[in-house]
Amino acid sequence: MMPREDRGLVRAALRAEPAARAALAERMECIPRFLFKIHVQRGRRVPASMLEDLAQTTSAVVLEKLEEFRGDSRLETWIYRTCWFQYLAHEKIARRRRPALLETESLEAQPSNTPVPIDELTRSEVEEALAEAIAHLEPEQRELLEQRHFDGLGFQEIAVRLCLPVGTLKNRYYRVLSLLREELERGARG
């Protein structure tokens, strides 16, 4: 949609039109994906376990501030900006809580160095390990993963954006997955 159409959608949603509200809810489904992308870009400064709560909070903030949307940009761009500011606010909170967490961790028993099977890891631990492994990739490799998984683009769309043949792109993509797998295994071994 164009910014003008987005402005019309927001106005209709504010008038509580059911179709507009449904369309708005669908457009807001990008919030968790945006937050995870920011999480990876910022170097995982917020515990991954907080991302789900952050997505709920950000959704509420978007709805609260919907009247402020002027339509100067696409709705997703405005939502991304809101996600960015919410992430920064939670990052600041996480920094303040960090010393308290370190004190309680020192009281607990020291974990063993034995690798933990993936089945025993919590979702947040898996997300953190994945974010760390992605952070070790080259910028071009990260961008390819982000376009494929976070932006939801197909190989054809990415190939057009990067001016590459689809076969070359797929080859690079599967090489990146292999590197990611190796990085995750290396991290599991300690």
C-alpha positions as CSV (number, residue, x, y, z in Angstrom):
1,M,0.0,0.0,0.0
2,M,1.0,3.6,-0.6
3,P,1.2,6.0,2.4
4,R,-2.0,7.7,1.3
5,E,-3.8,4.4,1.3
6,D,-2.3,3.5,4.7
7,R,-3.6,6.8,6.1
8,G,-7.1,5.9,4.8
9,L,-6.8,2.4,6.4
10,V,-5.8,3.9,9.8
11,R,-8.6,6.4,9.7
12,A,-11.1,3.7,8.9
13,A,-9.6,1.5,11.8
14,L,-10.0,4.5,14.1
15,R,-13.6,4.7,13.1
16,A,-13.9,1.0,14.2
17,E,-14.7,-0.3,10.8
18,P,-14.4,-4.1,11.1
19,A,-12.7,-4.7,7.7
20,A,-10.2,-1.9,8.4
21,R,-9.5,-3.3,11.9
22,A,-8.9,-6.8,10.5
23,A,-6.6,-5.4,7.8
24,L,-4.7,-3.4,10.4
25,A,-4.3,-6.5,12.6
26,E,-2.9,-8.4,9.7
27,R,-0.4,-5.5,8.9
28,M,0.7,-5.5,12.6
29,E,1.8,-9.2,12.3
30,C,5.2,-7.9,11.3
31,I,6.0,-6.7,14.8
32,P,7.6,-9.9,16.2
33,R,9.7,-10.2,13.0
34,F,10.8,-6.5,13.2
35,L,11.7,-6.9,16.9
36,F,13.8,-10.1,16.2
37,K,15.6,-8.3,13.4
38,I,16.4,-5.4,15.7
39,H,17.4,-7.8,18.4
40,V,20.0,-9.4,16.0
41,Q,21.2,-6.0,14.7
42,R,21.7,-4.6,18.2
43,G,23.7,-7.6,19.3
44,R,21.1,-9.3,21.6
45,R,21.1,-6.7,24.3
46,V,17.7,-7.7,25.6
47,P,17.1,-11.3,26.8
48,A,15.3,-13.2,24.0
49,S,12.8,-14.3,26.6
50,M,11.6,-10.7,26.8
51,L,10.9,-10.5,23.0
52,E,7.4,-12.0,23.2
53,D,6.4,-9.6,26.0
54,L,8.0,-6.8,24.0
55,A,5.9,-7.7,21.0
56,Q,2.7,-7.5,23.0
57,T,3.8,-4.2,24.5
58,T,4.7,-2.8,21.1
59,S,1.4,-3.8,19.6
60,A,-0.4,-2.0,22.4
61,V,1.8,1.1,21.9
62,V,1.1,1.0,18.1
63,L,-2.7,0.9,18.8
64,E,-2.4,3.7,21.4
65,K,-0.5,6.0,19.0
66,L,-2.4,5.1,15.9
67,E,-3.9,8.6,15.8
68,E,-0.4,10.0,15.4
69,F,0.2,8.2,12.1
70,R,0.3,11.0,9.5
71,G,0.8,8.9,6.4
72,D,4.1,10.4,5.5
73,S,5.5,6.9,5.1
74,R,4.2,3.4,4.8
75,L,2.4,1.9,7.8
76,E,5.1,-0.8,8.2
77,T,7.8,1.9,8.3
78,W,6.0,3.7,11.1
79,I,5.5,0.4,12.9
80,Y,9.2,-0.5,12.5
81,R,10.1,2.9,14.0
82,T,7.8,2.2,17.0
83,C,9.4,-1.3,17.4
84,W,12.9,0.4,17.4
85,F,12.0,2.8,20.1
86,Q,10.3,0.1,22.2
87,Y,13.3,-2.1,21.8
88,L,15.6,0.7,23.0
89,A,13.5,1.3,26.0
90,H,13.5,-2.4,27.0
91,E,17.3,-2.5,26.3
92,K,17.7,0.3,28.9
93,I,15.5,-1.7,31.4
94,A,17.5,-4.9,30.7
95,R,20.8,-2.9,31.4
96,R,19.4,-1.8,34.8
97,R,18.4,-5.3,35.7
98,R,21.7,-6.9,34.6
99,P,23.6,-6.3,37.9
100,A,20.7,-7.9,39.9
101,L,20.7,-10.9,37.6
102,L,24.5,-11.4,37.9
103,E,24.2,-11.4,41.7
104,T,21.6,-14.2,41.7
105,E,23.5,-16.2,39.1
106,S,26.6,-16.2,41.3
107,L,24.6,-17.8,44.1
108,E,23.4,-20.7,41.9
109,A,25.5,-23.8,41.2
110,Q,28.0,-23.4,38.3
111,P,26.7,-25.2,35.1
112,S,28.6,-28.0,33.7
113,N,30.5,-27.7,30.4
114,T,28.7,-30.7,28.9
115,P,26.7,-29.8,25.8
116,V,23.0,-29.7,26.3
117,P,20.8,-31.5,23.8
118,I,18.7,-29.1,21.8
119,D,15.5,-30.8,23.1
120,E,16.3,-29.7,26.6
121,L,16.8,-26.0,25.7
122,T,14.1,-23.5,26.2
123,R,12.8,-21.5,23.3
124,S,14.6,-18.4,24.6
125,E,17.9,-20.3,24.8
126,V,17.5,-21.5,21.3
127,E,16.6,-18.0,20.1
128,E,19.7,-16.6,21.8
129,A,22.0,-19.3,20.4
130,L,20.6,-18.6,17.0
131,A,20.9,-14.9,17.3
132,E,24.5,-15.3,18.4
133,A,25.3,-17.6,15.5
134,I,23.8,-15.2,13.1
135,A,25.8,-12.3,14.5
136,H,29.0,-14.3,13.6
137,L,28.1,-14.4,9.9
138,E,29.4,-11.9,7.4
139,P,27.0,-8.9,6.8
140,E,26.1,-10.2,3.3
141,Q,25.2,-13.6,4.7
142,R,23.1,-12.0,7.5
143,E,21.3,-9.9,4.9
144,L,20.5,-13.0,2.8
145,L,19.1,-14.8,5.9
146,E,17.1,-11.7,6.9
147,Q,15.5,-11.2,3.5
148,R,14.6,-14.9,3.3
149,H,13.3,-15.5,6.8
150,F,12.6,-12.2,8.5
151,D,11.3,-10.3,5.4
152,G,9.6,-13.4,4.0
153,L,11.0,-13.0,0.5
154,G,11.3,-15.8,-2.0
155,F,14.4,-16.7,-3.9
156,Q,13.2,-15.0,-7.1
157,E,12.5,-11.7,-5.3
158,I,15.9,-11.8,-3.5
159,A,17.7,-12.7,-6.7
160,V,16.1,-9.7,-8.4
161,R,17.1,-7.4,-5.6
162,L,20.7,-8.6,-5.5
163,C,21.0,-8.9,-9.3
164,L,22.0,-12.6,-9.1
165,P,20.9,-15.7,-10.9
166,V,18.5,-17.7,-8.8
167,G,20.8,-20.7,-8.8
168,T,23.7,-18.7,-7.5
169,L,21.5,-17.2,-4.8
170,K,20.3,-20.7,-3.7
171,N,23.9,-21.9,-3.6
172,R,24.9,-19.0,-1.3
173,Y,21.8,-19.4,0.8
174,Y,22.5,-23.1,1.5
175,R,26.1,-22.3,2.2
176,V,25.0,-19.8,4.8
177,L,22.7,-22.4,6.4
178,S,25.6,-24.8,6.5
179,L,27.8,-22.1,8.2
180,L,25.0,-21.3,10.6
181,R,24.7,-25.0,11.5
182,E,28.4,-25.3,12.1
183,E,28.4,-22.1,14.3
184,L,25.5,-23.5,16.4
185,E,27.3,-26.9,16.8
186,R,30.5,-25.1,17.9
187,G,28.5,-23.0,20.4
188,A,26.8,-26.1,21.8
189,R,30.2,-27.8,22.4
190,G,31.4,-24.7,24.3
